[in-house]
């Protein structure tokens, strides 16, 4: 799965992802798709429907949504080790859980050998944009004592 969390331009940007038009919100996408799914329009405008399908990146979007919905969640784990000198390494690991509701749970940990360690849990929302995932963190629940 291509995961690039810095891949999407802000909504105010004129340039979209990989030369694609700027991201449309869900309301705009729904209006365009209503026209595409209208049988009378589909008969006379097949090339329009195919072009919209391509421009909205529906192939990747539908495939990822279907996979998450069928399994309930998609888990992705990434870990890396980087040498920081003789006998000193930085270790990092990330665990992502993409939920069918559009929510994302993220947990990461980072350590520098036996001297220092940090970890955190975050909540976020995800959406498919083109062939990439856009993930935006949200305010988490209040800490409990």
C-alpha positions in Angstrom: 0.0 0.0 0.0 1.5 3.4 -0.9 1.6 5.4 2.3 2.7 9.0 1.8 1.4 11.3 4.6 2.8 14.5 3.1 1.5 13.8 -0.4 -1.6 16.0 -0.7 -1.6 19.7 -1.3 -3.7 21.9 0.9 -7.3 22.6 -0.4 -6.3 26.2 -1.2 -3.5 25.0 -3.6 -4.0 25.3 -7.3 -1.7 22.3 -8.0 -3.1 18.9 -7.2 -1.4 15.5 -6.5 0.9 14.3 -9.3 -0.6 16.9 -11.7 -4.2 15.9 -10.8 -6.8 18.6 -10.3 -7.3 19.7 -6.7 -9.1 17.4 -4.4 -12.9 17.7 -4.4 -14.9 17.5 -1.2 -17.4 14.6 -0.7 -20.4 16.8 -1.7 -18.9 17.8 -5.0 -17.8 14.2 -5.8 -21.4 13.0 -5.0 -22.9 15.5 -7.4 -20.5 14.5 -10.2 -21.2 10.8 -9.6 -24.9 11.3 -9.5 -24.7 12.5 -13.1 -22.4 9.6 -14.1 -24.7 7.0 -12.6 -27.8 8.5 -14.3 -28.6 5.9 -17.0 -29.6 8.4 -19.7 -26.5 10.4 -19.2 -24.3 7.3 -19.2 -25.6 6.2 -22.6 -24.6 9.4 -24.3 -21.5 10.3 -22.4 -19.5 7.1 -21.8 -16.2 8.9 -22.5 -17.2 11.5 -19.9 -17.9 8.8 -17.3 -14.6 7.1 -17.9 -12.7 10.5 -17.7 -14.4 11.4 -14.4 -13.6 7.9 -13.1 -9.9 8.4 -13.9 -9.7 12.0 -12.7 -11.3 11.2 -9.3 -9.0 8.2 -8.9 -12.0 6.0 -8.2 -10.1 2.7 -9.1 -7.8 3.1 -6.1 -10.4 4.6 -3.9 -13.0 1.9 -4.5 -10.4 -0.9 -4.2 -9.1 0.3 -0.8 -12.5 1.0 0.6 -13.7 -2.4 -0.4 -10.8 -4.1 1.2 -11.1 -2.2 4.4 -14.9 -2.8 4.5 -14.5 -6.6 3.8 -11.9 -7.1 6.5 -13.1 -4.5 9.0 -9.6 -3.0 9.2 -6.2 -3.0 7.5 -3.1 -3.2 9.6 0.3 -1.9 8.4 3.5 -2.1 10.4 6.8 -0.4 9.5 10.1 -0.5 11.4 13.5 0.9 10.7 16.9 1.0 12.3 19.5 3.8 11.7 23.1 3.7 12.8 24.0 6.8 14.8 27.6 5.8 15.4 29.6 2.9 16.9 27.3 0.8 19.0 24.5 3.5 18.9 21.3 3.0 16.9 18.0 4.7 16.5 15.1 2.2 16.2 11.6 3.3 15.2 8.4 1.4 14.6 5.0 2.5 13.5 1.7 0.5 13.6 -1.2 1.8 11.5 -4.8 0.4 11.8 -7.1 1.7 9.0 -10.7 1.3 10.1 -13.7 1.0 7.7 -15.3 4.1 9.4 -12.5 6.3 8.0 -10.7 6.4 11.4 -7.0 5.6 11.8 -5.2 4.5 14.9 -1.5 5.0 14.9 1.1 4.0 17.5 4.8 4.7 17.2 7.8 4.1 19.3 11.4 5.3 19.0 14.5 4.3 21.0 18.1 5.1 21.1 19.7 1.9 22.4 19.2 1.5 26.1 19.5 5.3 26.9 16.2 6.8 25.7 12.8 5.7 24.5 9.5 7.4 23.5 6.2 6.2 22.2 2.8 7.7 21.5 -0.7 6.8 20.3 -2.6 9.0 17.9 -6.0 9.0 16.3 -6.6 10.3 12.8 -8.8 10.1 9.7 -7.8 8.7 6.4 -9.0 9.2 2.8 -7.8 7.9 -0.5 -6.5 10.7 -2.9 -5.4 9.4 -6.3 -3.2 6.4 -5.5 -2.1 7.7 -2.1 -3.6 7.9 1.4 -4.1 11.2 3.1 -4.0 10.9 6.9 -4.8 13.8 9.2 -4.4 13.5 13.0 -7.3 14.5 15.2 -7.6 15.6 18.8 -7.4 12.4 20.9 -9.5 11.6 24.0 -8.7 13.2 27.3 -6.1 11.5 29.3 -7.4 9.4 32.2 -5.8 9.3 35.7 
